[in-house]
């Protein structure tokens, strides 16, 4: 079947529901999506938006990464609910900890990638998830970080400035009409990280609503991690399901 990829298109992947174990004894709900017929080219670990305002592993940009990138880019995509966060897959142990304890959650996800021998891990955070990454993500074997609509709400200036000494790429995708930091403000705040690449996204908003914005984000992510795989195809020649929340 050759069809156009639309908002609820689900492309083939090897999908595994799993539990991540944190060093402080919590069990976190997670899902790993892998390419069907090949080893992954790279690995994306996602960190979702603020759970006290509805953020979870199924937040739409990350759900679509897991639906598409294993098939279109040969990426592995690991999503998880941080402590105390619920989604359709279940609720992680623990309680929201303002980006502190969530650092142990991120470490558990990184450790799972290492345990499975998955290649070239990149961290991709959205909103609250960017704070978790900035506070705790400058660790091996992470290759780089991509920050979607970073609000810099929980990250201190010292924590941000510490990235200036890191050799890991820091790429920020900042919506033109963001609710917290617009591109000009983000460039000023991230100027303490001399190698930070702050990219303004025309017409974007903090929630990345609309298929056009999601497609732009996915293409930017793939373009950073594996430029030879971007832009992503807009059609798929093969089995394709349609997700329904009904």
C-alpha positions in Angstrom: 0.0 0.0 0.0 1.4 3.4 -0.9 -0.3 6.1 1.1 0.2 9.6 2.3 1.5 9.9 5.9 -1.1 11.9 8.0 -1.4 12.9 11.6 -2.6 9.5 12.9 -0.5 7.2 10.6 1.2 4.4 12.5 4.0 2.8 10.5 5.5 -0.6 11.2 7.9 -1.1 14.1 8.9 -3.7 16.7 7.2 -2.2 19.8 7.9 -3.4 23.3 6.2 -2.3 26.5 8.7 -2.3 29.3 9.5 -1.1 32.8 12.6 1.0 33.7 14.1 0.6 37.1 15.5 3.7 38.8 18.4 3.7 41.3 16.0 4.9 44.0 13.7 1.9 43.5 11.0 3.2 41.2 9.4 1.3 38.3 8.7 3.5 35.2 6.3 2.8 32.4 8.1 2.8 29.0 8.0 1.7 25.4 10.8 1.0 22.9 10.1 1.1 19.2 12.7 -0.4 16.8 13.0 -0.8 13.0 11.3 -3.9 11.8 13.9 -5.3 9.4 17.2 -3.7 10.4 19.4 -2.7 13.3 18.8 0.9 14.4 21.0 3.6 13.0 20.6 5.8 16.1 18.6 6.0 19.3 16.3 8.8 20.5 15.4 9.0 24.2 12.4 11.3 24.7 11.6 13.3 27.9 8.1 14.6 27.9 6.5 17.9 28.9 5.3 18.9 32.4 3.2 16.1 33.8 1.4 18.4 36.2 -0.1 20.0 33.0 -0.8 16.8 31.0 2.7 16.0 29.7 3.4 12.2 29.3 5.2 9.7 27.0 2.1 9.9 24.7 2.4 13.7 24.2 1.7 14.0 20.5 5.1 14.9 19.1 6.8 12.0 20.9 4.0 9.5 20.0 4.5 10.4 16.4 8.2 10.0 16.7 7.6 6.5 17.8 5.0 5.9 15.1 7.3 7.1 12.3 11.0 7.3 12.9 11.7 3.5 13.2 10.3 3.0 9.7 11.3 6.3 8.1 14.7 6.9 9.6 15.7 3.5 11.1 15.8 5.1 14.6 15.1 3.4 17.9 12.7 5.5 20.0 12.5 5.0 23.7 9.7 6.9 25.5 8.9 6.7 29.2 6.7 8.3 31.9 8.7 10.1 34.5 7.9 9.4 38.1 4.3 9.8 39.0 3.2 10.3 35.4 0.3 8.5 33.8 -0.5 7.6 30.2 -2.6 5.0 28.5 0.2 2.5 29.1 0.1 3.0 32.9 1.4 5.1 35.7 5.1 5.3 36.8 5.9 4.9 40.5 6.7 7.9 42.6 5.7 11.5 42.5 6.6 14.7 40.5 9.9 16.1 41.8 10.4 19.4 39.9 13.1 18.0 37.6 15.3 16.7 40.4 14.3 13.0 40.9 13.5 12.9 37.2 17.2 12.9 36.6 17.3 9.4 38.0 14.4 8.5 35.6 16.5 9.8 32.7 19.5 7.8 33.9 17.4 4.7 34.0 16.4 5.2 30.3 20.0 5.8 29.3 21.1 2.7 31.2 18.4 0.6 29.4 19.8 1.8 26.0 23.3 0.8 27.2 22.1 -2.6 28.4 20.5 -3.3 25.0 23.5 -2.1 23.1 21.5 0.4 21.1 23.6 2.8 19.1 24.3 6.6 19.2 21.8 7.8 21.8 20.5 11.4 21.6 18.2 13.0 24.2 15.2 14.9 22.8 13.2 16.8 25.4 10.1 19.0 25.1 9.3 21.8 27.5 9.8 20.4 31.1 11.7 17.5 29.5 14.3 20.1 28.3 14.9 21.1 31.9 15.4 17.5 32.9 18.0 17.1 30.1 19.8 20.4 30.8 20.1 19.5 34.5 21.0 15.8 34.2 21.8 14.9 30.5 25.4 15.8 30.0 26.6 12.2 30.6 28.1 9.4 28.6 27.2 7.8 26.3 24.8 10.6 25.1 26.0 12.1 21.8 23.9 15.2 21.9 20.7 16.9 22.9 17.8 18.4 21.1 15.5 20.8 23.0 12.0 21.5 21.8 10.5 24.7 23.2 12.8 25.0 26.2 11.3 27.3 28.9 14.3 27.2 31.2 11.9 27.0 34.1 13.8 24.6 36.4 17.3 25.0 35.0 19.6 27.4 36.8 22.0 29.7 35.0 24.9 27.8 36.4 23.5 24.5 35.1 23.0 26.0 31.7 26.4 27.6 31.6 28.0 24.2 32.5 27.1 23.0 29.0 29.6 25.4 27.5 32.4 23.0 28.6 30.6 20.0 27.0 31.5 18.7 23.6 27.9 17.5 23.1 25.8 19.4 20.5 23.0 21.4 22.0 20.3 22.2 19.4 17.2 24.2 20.4 14.1 24.3 18.3 12.2 27.5 19.5 8.7 28.3 18.3 8.2 31.8 16.9 5.2 32.3 19.1 6.3 30.3 22.2 4.6 31.0 25.5 7.8 31.1 27.5 10.9 31.9 25.3 10.7 33.2 21.8 13.7 32.8 19.5 15.4 36.1 20.3 15.0 35.6 24.1 16.3 32.0 23.7 19.4 33.1 21.8 20.2 35.6 24.6 19.7 33.0 27.4 21.6 30.3 25.6 24.5 32.6 24.7 26.3 31.2 27.7 26.7 28.0 25.7 28.8 29.2 22.8 28.1 26.1 20.7 24.4 26.1 21.2 22.4 26.1 17.9 19.2 28.0 18.5 16.8 27.6 15.6 13.6 29.7 15.3 10.6 27.8 14.0 8.3 30.0 11.9 4.7 30.1 13.0 5.4 27.5 15.8 3.8 27.5 19.2 4.8 25.8 22.4 2.5 22.9 21.9 3.5 22.3 18.3 -0.1 21.9 17.3 -0.8 20.8 13.7 0.7 18.3 11.4 2.8 20.9 9.7 4.6 21.8 12.9 5.1 18.1 13.9 6.6 17.3 10.5 8.9 20.2 10.8 10.1 19.1 14.2 10.6 15.5 13.1 12.6 16.6 10.0 14.7 18.9 12.2 15.4 16.1 14.7 16.4 13.6 11.9 18.4 16.3 10.1 20.5 16.8 13.3 21.1 13.1 14.1 21.3 11.6 10.6 21.3 14.3 7.9 21.3 11.7 5.1 17.8 10.6 6.2 16.2 14.0 6.0 13.8 15.2 4.9 11.5 12.4 5.7 9.3 10.8 3.1 5.7 12.0 3.0 4.4 8.7 1.7 4.8 5.1 2.8 4.8 2.1 0.5 3.8 -0.7 2.9 1.4 -1.5 5.7 0.2 1.5 7.6 -2.4 1.7 10.4 -4.5 4.6 11.6 -4.6 5.4 15.3 -7.9 6.1 16.9 -8.5 7.3 20.4 -12.1 6.3 20.2 
